[in-house]
């Protein structure tokens, strides 16, 4: 594993990104094949597919951008380990999380795209030791999106659906109608929930790299009786990819 120079030992201190491998504009991480397929389908050039543990990566060219697209596998640990493996193979200017998510806030609809402006863990609870709900001890209360990427993504145009900007939460448990009320109570501003975004945000923070998560809403965590509550992951991921590529292009 490539050493990160952080002389203070403080997780929030400036860290030097890895220095090996090709320079790419971004590492783009999706949990499933369907979530990275919109990028490989648009590629005008594609390098060899490389497997590292459970993660699979490929350097592609899309327009003027060179991207390392990574299929990480589902969950926080898979996402974090895949990101670190990618950073040992390339030198990215940013890390981007892409794919699908569950709509958490009332008013979020299936087919919308959420651009995260902050990220936290829905399941982290060290409040007994005076930490904020969602905060991992010793780490920030929340991880913020890179402001330049956020501004560029927020200006993207969607052919269908609504583009929403706000908080995202992540956990290793699915949020359903059984536990959605509790998550909404603790995170009233959160628009969506998934199983990778915040872990990737923590890796980006540790390596001092700009970060953004963009997710298409494929289902609703607590749908009303008359609401449509499912969209194919491939379609949700396609909508997210449109925004990601617009942001990177800008």
ABEGO torsion letter per residue (X at the ends): XBBBBBAAGBAABBBBBBABEBBBABBBBBABAAAAAAAAAABABBBBBBBBEABBBBBBBBEABBBBBBBAEBEAAAAAAAAAAAAAABBBABBBBBEBBBBABBGBBBGBBBBBABBBBAABBAAAAGBBBGBBBGBBABBBBBAAAAAAAAABBBABEBBBBEBBBBBABBBBAAAAAAAAAABAABABBBAAAAAAAAAAAAAGBBBBBBBBBABBABBBAABBABBBAAAAAAAAAAAAAAAAAX
